[in-house]
Amino acid sequence: MTTPTIQRRRTNARSSNNNTASPGASSATPATQPLTPSSHPPSSSPSATPATAAAATQNNDDVTALAGTKRPRISDTGDVSEGMHPLTALGRHLGRIGNLFVPVKHMLRLGLYHQKHSAEAQAANDVADDDEEAGYAVVDIRCINAYDAALEIEPDLEALIRENGIKHFVNMVTTARRNARGEDIKKIRDIVATPRFRPWAPAITNYEDPRQRGWFHPQMGDLLCPKALDYGLAQTRHDLQHRILKPSPLLYPAFMYKDGVIHPNNKFRGFLKALDLIKSGRIIFNGPRAMDGGPASNRSVSKSYNMTEMTMPAIAYTTTIYAYGISSDERFDPEGKSGFQYRAFYNGLLDHLDSLTAKQRSIILTFWNNNIFPADSNPASSLPAGVMASAEEMAEQGDRDDDDDGDEWDAVSDNDDA
């Protein structure tokens, strides 16, 4: 099987070394040891070599040293999420726009190493290109991308690590991420079965009953079923309902495509353009009342975090939450022991999205931005489908020389504008 090339997402993450305190973060920085990740890339991959594992252990000690003199945060100091503890605010949004599953401690370790390595390369006027990043395992790139997203949410990340200590930081962020996921699942499940979301046939009278949803419901089962399986066969339905047959998380279900139609000769056609996914994104980020395209509520996720654009992780997150929302699974089990393998599905989808061409990514993001956020709050939604912003297009072309060899302006006289 061909493995797609996973690219590290480029974010506008601000350096946590800046002096501007973000809302909810203390501007006082204790006199502690500076951040000193090890000089060898740590790895969170289970297949790490002994040498890499040793480097990871050394780096783990360095990260722990960040805490300096550990002191608990005494009170909630306010945040864009109305008085929420900064670590809670960070964790809740990290799962949505960063990564739903990466271990937070590994995220810190890999992110800090990569940040230091990139800073040293820039200081030496060395260009850190994608060839260097090819040395990272895919799981490590996920951690680095998640760290960049964490910096977007909380630029003073290092200050929070120092103030709270590694253990407290990891526990709070992990718990907050899990709680937010549970609340988002409830948002979807509370409304997805209603006629307002979709006129299901037959109508669902008790969504708490798993035998009225997922593989037991003809429409939901058809949406959840990959094209490789024939849901129309009674034997297939029976095996899916009784978990004799479990669809591979690497096969995309019909619900990921516009109108549930998968085009064999062009699998990208209609990909991630299903109305159900857009409605789910509006519910999660703008609130249930915005499901049909209305304005975001004042207490919504997008308002709380000043979110005006979708990201690939946000799309993968929405898709995963919706998949569970219409399933007959009774609990969200990432490993799929009691149902679908949600972790593998999410990771595979996110890696796929990160491996798409710039044009394909632009098509998907423009579609979601146009449908989730209004143009007045998101300039990106005004871009035509498949068209990149000028700045993004220039960045995509990389470091180029100015091809203009002439000095035309030197030959223009002051009187030529007459």
N, C-alpha and C positions, 0 to 999 in steps of 0.2 A: 504494500500500500504506500502511495506517495505521501509523504509528510509535508504539509504546507510550510512555507517559511514564515515564521512568526516575527513580526516587526514590533519593536518597542514603540509604544505610543509616545508622541511628542506632545507634551502639555505645556501650559503656560505657568507651571508651578513656580511660585516665587520661592526664592532661597529662604530657608529658615534662619539664615544669618542676618536678615535685614533687621532694622531697628524699629519697624513699625509694628506695634502690638495690635493684634487682631481682636475683634470682640470676644470677650470671654477668656482671653489669655492674659496672664499677668505680664506686665512689661518689665518687671524686676527679674533679672537673671542672676541666680546665685553664683558665687565664685566657686565653680567646680572645674574638674578636668575638661579640656576641650574634647570634641568628638574625635576619636582616633580609631576608626575601623582598621582592621588588619590590611596589609598590603596584598593579600591573596584573596581572590574572590571566593566567598563562602558559597555553599550550595545547600539548597533545601531539597535537592533531588535524592530520593532513596538509593539511587545508584552511584552516589558519590564515592570517589576513590578514597583510600585511607589518607592520602596526602591532603585531598580536598576536605575531608572530614576534620582533619587536624586543624586546617586553616579555619574551618567553620567554628570549631571549638574556641580557637584563639579570638576570632571575631566576636563570638558570643560573650567572651569575657570583657572585650572592649565595650560592647554595647551596654553590658551591665554596669560598667564603670561610669556611664553617662549619668546615672542617677545621682552621683555625688552624695551629698548628705540627704538621705531620703526624708522627705517631710510630706505628710498628707495634705491634700487640699482641704481647707477647713469649711468653705462655704461655696455655694453656687454663685458665680460672679456675673451671671448674665451672658447671653449668647444670642445669635440670630434666632435661636429656637426658644426665645423667651425664658430666660433664667436657667436654662439647662446647663449642666456641668459641661465644660468644653470637651472632655473625653467622651461623654455620652453623645454629644452632638457630632463629634468626629466619627464615632463608631456607627451611629445610625445611618449616616450618609455614605460611609466608606463602602458598605455592602452594595449600595445602589450604583455609585459611579466609579468605584475602585475595583473591588473584587469581593465576591460573595463568600468565598471559601478559603483564601490563602491564610495560613497561620499568621497571626499578627506579629509574633516574635520573629518569625522568618522574614516577614515584610520589613521590619525595622533593620534587621541585620543586613539583608541584601541591599535595601535602599540606602542605608548610610554608607555602605562600602562603595556603591556605584556613584553616589553623590561626591564622595571624596576623590574617587578615581577620576571622575569627569573634571572636577575642579583643578586637580593637579595637571591633567592633560592641557587644559586651557591656559594655566599659568605658564606651562612650558611651550606654549604656542603649538601644541601638538593637536591634530585633528582626531577626535575620537569618533570613528565612523562605525557603520553598521557591521563591518567585518569583525571588529573587536567584540561587539555584542553577540556575534554568532557563537562565541565561546561559552555563553551562558546556556544552561538547560532551559527548556520551555517553562518549567515551573518557576525558575529563578526570574525569568523575564516577567512572569505574572506578578511576582512579589515586587519587582522594581516599578512596574506600572502602577501597582496599588499604592506604593510609597509616594509616587508622584501625585496621585490623586489625593492622598492624605495631606500633602503639602498645599494642594489647591484648597482644601477645606480648612486647614489650620496651618498657616504659614509659620507660626511659632511652635512647630512640632517639637523641636529640641528642648525648648523651655518646658513644655508639658512633660517630657520624659524626665527632665531633671527634677521637676517639682513633685512628681508623683511616684517615681521609681518604676523600673521596668515591669515588675510583677503586677503592680496596681494598674499601670497603663494597659498592659496586655489584657488583664481580666476585665477591666471596664469597657474597653473598646470591643472586645470579643462579645461580651454580654449585650452591649448596646446594638451591635450589628445583628445578633440573633433575635433580639426583641423587635427591632424594626422589621426584620423579615417576617416575623409572625404577624405583626400588625398589618403589613402590606398584604399578606395572604388573606387575612380576615377581610380587608377592604374588598378584595376581588371576590372572595367566596360569598360575601354578603349580597353582592349585586349581580354576579355573573349568571345566576340561575333565574333571574327575574326576566319577565317579558321586556322590560325597559332595555336590558342589555342586548337580548336577542330573543326572537319569538321561537323558543325551543319547541320541537314537536317530537314526542308528546310533552306537554307542559310538566314542569317539575313541581311537585307539591310539597316535598320535604327534602331539602338539599342536605340535611344532616344524615340522611340515609344514603350510604355509599352505593346502594343498589339502584339508585335513581340518577346516578351521574357516571361519568367516565365510560368505561367499557360496557356498562350496563345500559347506557343511553345511546340510541342509534345515531343521533347527530354528533354527540360528543365523542363517541367511539370512533366514528368515521374521521373526525378532525384529528384525533390523537394517533390514528393509525398511519404508519409510513406507507408509501406506495408499494414497497416490496412485499407487504402483507395484504391479503385480500380480506378486508373486513366484511365483505358481503357473504363470505362463506360461514355457515353456521359453526363448523368445527373451529375456525379461526377465532370467532367471537367467544366460543366456549373456553378455548384455551387461554385467551387473554383475560377473560373474566375470572378464571380460577387460577391465574398466575402460572399456568403450565407453560405458557409462552410469554416471554418478556421481550418487547421490542428493544433493539440496540439503541443506545443513546447517540450513536453515530449516524442513525438514519433520521432525517428530518420529517416530522409529522406534517400532515396536510394543513394544519392550522397556521403554519408559518408562511403560507402563500396566500396571495390575493384570491378571494373567493374559494379557497381550499383547493385550487387547481395547480398541480405540479406539471410543468411542461417538460417532457422527456428530452427534447432537443435543445432546450435552453433553461437550465435549472435556476438561473439567476432571475429569470422573468417572474415578476410578482413576488420575489423573495422578501420576506419580512414586511410585506405591504398589506397584510390582513387587517381588516377593520377591527376585529376583536382585539388584536395586539395594540392598535392605536388607542382604543377605548381603555384598555387596561393601563397603558402608559399615562393617559389623562387622569385616571382614578388614582394611581399611585403618586404621581408627581403634582397634580393640580387639585386633587380632591374629587370625591364621587359626584358632586354637583356639576363638575366640568366634563363629565364623561362624553357628552355630545358636542363638545367644542366650546363651551362657555368659558368665562374667565376663571383663573385660578382663585381659590379661596385664600383669604388673608393668612390662614394658619396652615396652608398647604406646604408640602416639601419644597416646591419650587420657590415659593415666597420666602420661606424660612431660610433657605440657603442661597437666595439670589440666583437661582438656577434659570438660565435663559436658553440653554442649548442641551440637546441630548448628546450622549457619548456612546461609544460602542458597548462599554460595560453596562450602561443604563438600559440599552436595548436588549442585551443578553439577559439582564436581570428581569426585565419586564416579561420577556418570553418565558423564562423559567418559572416565574411566579404564576403566570397564566396557565402553563402546562400543568402545574400542581392544582391550580384552582378548579379546572374542569375534570380532573382525574377522579378515580374512585379510591385513590389512596387515602387512608385515614390519618396518616401523619407524614410530615415532611422528613423523609429519610434520605439524606444526601447520598448514601452508599447504595440505596436501592434494595436493601434486604427485605423490605416489606412492600416494595413497589418499584417505581421507575428510578433509574440511576440519575438523579438530578445533578450531582456534582460533575459527573462525566459529561452530561449533556451541556451544562453551563460552560465548563472548561473548553469542550470541543467547539461550541458555537463561538465563544469569545476568541479562541485561537484562530478560528476560521475568519472571523470579521477582521482581525488584525492582520491577516495575510492577504486580504483582498487588495486589488489595485487601488490607486488613489481615486480613480474615476468611479469605481464601484462603491468605495466608502463614501464618496461625496453624494452619490445617488441615494444611498440608504439614509445618510444623516440628513440630507436636505428634505427627503420625504417625511422623516419623523419630525424634524424641526417645524416644517410647514404645518403639520397636523397636531403637534403638541403645544407649541408656543406661538402666540400671535406675532405678526411682523413688527409691531411697534415695540415689543420687548426683546425681540431677537432679530437683529439685522441679517443673520445667516439665512433666515427663512425667506428672504427676498431673492435669494439666488435661484436661478433656474436649475432644474434637475440635471445633475451631472456636471455642473459648472462650479469650479473651485474659486474661492476668493483670490484676488490678485496676490495678496501676501502669501497665501497657502501655496499658490501655483509657483511663486518665486522660490519658496522654501523647498518645494518638491524638486526643483531643478538643481538644487545644491549650490555649491560655491562656484560661481562663474566669473570670468573676467569681463570687463567692459570691452566689447568688440569695436567700439567707436574709436578709430585711430586718428581721426581728423580733429583739428582744432577750429571747427567752423566759426565758433563764437569770436575767436581772435580776429577773423577777417571781416566781421560785421562792424560797420561804422555806427557812430551814434546817430547818424541822420537816416539810417535805413528804416526807422519806424515811422517816417513821415508819410 
